[in-house]
């Protein structure tokens, strides 16, 4: 399901006539409002340029109409896909054409011809998933494959890790359907002399291009032959060399790598390659980056598919992220660098032979101290995940406005020169007292080296430029490419005249003028560029006005600093793995991604009165669909925590507009559930009476489409009191543990808490029930931060006073339990009692796992869960804070159980979100994206397991299956006496 927003009018737009024209001519959305323009002012580069407006074309006619309208109104135009561009290619001052929202269809895959016809917004992984059953794939493999669009790859001439075998995007483009600068449409591809002559006879811009381009090529043949760098892996300039070399001239090759400066690509026919049946990897461990690079020659001698470098900077960063925690258990020692050498093919024995050959060579020549063989997909998974996340991990090391920047990160030289070139590169950095992270593609001599620079400091900007000039000269000395796969953009175009020479550069300028006589197509890239230090993003922001926030953001430089950590690399736009970002997965709209929300907050917090700006209704609209799942906290490489930022923003919105009644009700969910339990079963009747449900919908916005939870009169607190304390079957040898009676399962699913308490007691724990208050989670989710702070203080201080020092605190509802170890610290920074309690929080599964492993709990082989297939869905807050490993490992202890953890993202329920009428459709769309289909594909014999109360409710409602809490299954599987 796709949820589409309305077109948004401009506010103070300087192009009202263009806006009206576009609304008249386009079926797709048109947005000229200030917030949308700000969201599209940035890409993954260090630049920022606010556009005049943004359009989201639905089809080719829309694209042509947008180009024609912009041309007639004298407004520049910038095509855009996922905006993962690192050099500033997708920011510009005119009309941004976002081809990713709607134009993302795979039109046809031809297995016989090994081609695919795709629209420009198709994502690389999307194409590969569709081609995989046919034994095919798209050759270039970028690290951003889960969000990079084919249109963007064509614009940049992207390559990736496998380019030594598969080349670059230019090598796989067969034909392109494009819109020319005058709005005319044509198809570019190889032409015979007759068709070229026919097109040259046309009295249109297309005709002019076909008449004059051969003249430009002939007149500059010597410069074209001699002016390009000798090294093959290059993405800079216009590829006139490919035109000159082709027997049948092919203008599509000229367009690849042109960064939207010549045409707008709408559709592409691309070549596919056979998909290798097997892939194996050797991971060499080295003491330094230099020794790793020195081992590349031996790796290349073994005919690898890829040789990738990762230095200690990135390795250390990966160890701090829950998502990559398994890496530390795989590596040997503390390497200064890793070299990933990949072999792929169909003959497993041959691949294993290559692994052994490489290991022998490295051992013989003294390269490295350990070589890890990753042969199975499971062995390779954690390693490859980290390798593809190098950029994001490096960005996570940003401190305020001191960031690892992309301006010399895309050079490439012949691999034979790489050790010496890297040494001299490091000398340049040392001379300027800059540190950098090193990673990249050793097999093709390309290292992505990103120095840490603070662009808010003019002296640092001057230093950056000096380094860029020195590296440009160094690259030229080695005959390498200044742009090898990331393109020229705003970062490197300025140096193209010097790199290519006057004659070849002037030929490129003639090409630009021929295709784009009025300089409207993404101007200022490749030729006629402004200095690389213009339009820097950090310099464009005014100083942040300081104001008091209810939550603590000082560690990250205040609230704006917390939002501005986003470097727009777009991991939140992935759609097939992880949980971030569920609302983007449902809507495919930029403003509903983590990146979009972060940028919207940066805009608001840069206003003269940020407190007032936080009450802006347009900002509230951008934040509204955030489910506060906290996936961004763990999956965003920079840890941009939109859930916390939304809570703070809502509190200021309430200051200005008041607190809605529904927010007050849901913010007091513990009181509501307590009353419901006391009045049960009568309290369950309103949920079954249709007129009352409709009344709740009209008065409170609580959807009648979703069943309400059922209250239990014999709740957990009553059960615990009536059983008379702690009837443990054996002395409590493990000491005291406090069980948190959460606000949800306590009153609606008390059997879960009962099972946990009984298991803990049988495992030798003295269980104390903490049942007097709310953690504040529900209040926080509604922006009632002061109330949440009061609840947090009361709970933390009570726990501190009534529990044994150092004793664990556990619970069964992740959203409540994780609040104690995360949000309480932000609500009450510096409170030692809060810090103490946060440090003692554990998942109940951790204690139960230890009990089974140590023989204090025994699980039966003849229990009904034994031998069953268990499909487990983890809670988002659990994944964000501690991960799901403890739960999965506990379930695996059930004899014979086959446990599979779903990678199905957020369930879409998110507490009260799924009950709210205006959010119900999005809630169900999120669940329907991956979770519901995965469960529906399972036989009825499969046991569905979910940790969260909301998750179980959503699974029952959307997939019509009951889900068990993990502790319930352990209770079912245990021997009666433990």
Buried (B, 14 or more C-beta within 10 A) or exposed (E): EEBEBEBBEBEEBEBEEBBBBBBEBBEBBBBBBBBBBBBBBBBBBBBBBBBBBBBBBBBBBBBBBBBBBBBEBEBBBBBBBBBBBBBBBBBBBBBBBBBBBBBBBBEEBEEEEBBBBBBBBBBBBBBBEBBEEBBBBBBBBBBBBBBBBBBBBBBBBBBBBBBBBBBBBBBBBBBBBBBBBBBBBBEBBBBEEEBBEEBBEBEEBBBBBBBBBBEBBEEBEEBBEEBBBEBBBBBBBBBBBBBBEBEEBBBBBBBBBBBBBBBBBBBBBBBBBEBBEBBBBBBBBBBEBBBBBBBBBBBBEBBBBBBBBBBBBBBEBBBEBBBBBBBEEEBEEEBBBBBBBBBBBEEEEEBBEBBEBBBEBBEEEEBBBEBBBBBEEEBBEBBBBBBBBBBBBBBBBBEBBBBBBBBBBBBBBBBEBBBEBBEBBBEBBEEBEBEBBBBBBBBBBBBBBBBBBBBBBEEBBEBBBEBBBBBBBBBBEBEBBBBBBBBBBBBBBBBBBBBBBEBBBBBBBBBBBBBBEEBBBBBBBBBBBEEBBBBBBBBBBEEBBEBEBBBBBEEBBBBBBBBBBBBBBBBBBBBBBBBBBBBBBBBBBBBBBBBBBBBBBBBBBBBEEBBBBBBBEBBBBBBBBBBBBBBBBBBBBBBBBBBBBBBBBBBBBBBEEEBBEBBBBBBBBBEBBBBBBBEBEEBBEBBEEEEEBEBBBEEBBBBBBBEBBBBBBEBBBBBBEEEEEBEBEEEBEBEBBBBBBBBBBBBBBBBBBBBBBBBBBBBBBBBBBBBEBBBBBBBBBBBBBEBBBBBBBBBBBBBBEEBEEEBBBBBBBBBBBBBBBBBBBBBBBEBEBBBBBBEBBBBBBBBBBBBBEEEBBEBBEEBEBBEBEBBBBBBBBBBBBBBBBBBBBBBBBBBEBEBBBBEBBBBBBBBBBBBBBEBBBBBBBBBBBBBBEBBEEBEEEBBBBBBBBBBBBBBBBBBEBEBBBBBBBBBBBBEEEB
